[in-house]
Each structure stands twice: as C-alpha cells, then as structure tokens.
Amino acid sequence: NDLVVNSRKLAGILTEMSGQMDRTEWVLLGVGLNVNNTLPRHLSHQAVSLSHLTGCPWPRAQILNTFLRHFHRDYARFLKEGFEPFKKSYWGHYFSPNKLTRLKTAQGSMTGIARGVDASGAIMIESRRKIHLISEGEIVL
C-alpha cells in the first residue's frame, strides 16, 4: 500500500508472508516514509517528501516514535477484532473508489471497478459482472 499525495508517492508499505491455506506462519512488514529527503530531479514527478510538502524539516525520531505507538495500539486491536473496525476508514482513504482499477497479481493482471474491501481486507474488484476478491498484488497507476 502506498500513500500518494498529489499523484506522488510519500510513503509505502511492503509485506512478505509465509503460510499454509489455514494459517499464516509469519509476516514481515517494511515501512518507508520520505521525511527530509532531497529527491533527485528525475523522481520529482513520482515521489515527494514530507519536508517538501510542508516547507520545513521534520524530526524523524519523533515521527517513528508516534508511528510505532499507533501501530502497536492498532495491531493489538486487529488481533482482537480483525480488520472489520478498520474497513470503513481504509476504504474512505482509497485513492479511486468505484473507479476502473488495474492490478498485477501472482495469477496475472486484472482490470475492473474497485467496489470496496471485505472483512479480511481483500479488495473487491468487479469485472465481467462478477466480484473478485484480491488479497495480494499491486495496483498499477
């Protein structure tokens, strides 16, 4: 998942996991935020930093501390209640609800209308009058 501001990437999350059909063995998260970066000119149309957006530098340690506090709280809630309490907020921040979306997944490419997310967090793509649940992949911008 990427955080995009004015069509430019500010932050991103990468995940890797291993598991069986009935259980997850492990999940690894990588989180990146462009804080005080001076981005090369050739990336300026694709990415942006927090300091560039606001015009002032930001204390990275404080941002990390705040992120970890919120992440820990929300992860504890997720373990107790699942994705359901986060679903409405997640969809409310989705970049193109009910619009044509193109995805690349391990099973191939898919194009359809993004209709929402289900209780597990899978995106619901309507294609050929059928709803497909996609739980992994990359949205192509």
C-alpha angles and dihedrals in degrees: 000000000000132000106223124190119187090347092306127109115248100166142359143193124213122192135193124183143175126203151121129259091270102036146026114235098190143343126203120199127198116191125188132182126182099226113158098353122144100215122211114255092246090061097044093096091051105037141030136187130228091241091052091051095049102030094235138082120259130216103248095197091055092048091050092048092051092046093051093048092052093041092052092049094047094044090053088052091047091053090053101038108017124223097314097093090053098044099090094047092045093052090043089061096043109125099229115016115186091006134114110283130185120207136187113209136168087263093053138268125325133186125195147115116298104233103173143286128284128227091276094052096254114145114242111225120188111213128159091357092302131104114234121194111218116191099169137033143068131286110229113221 
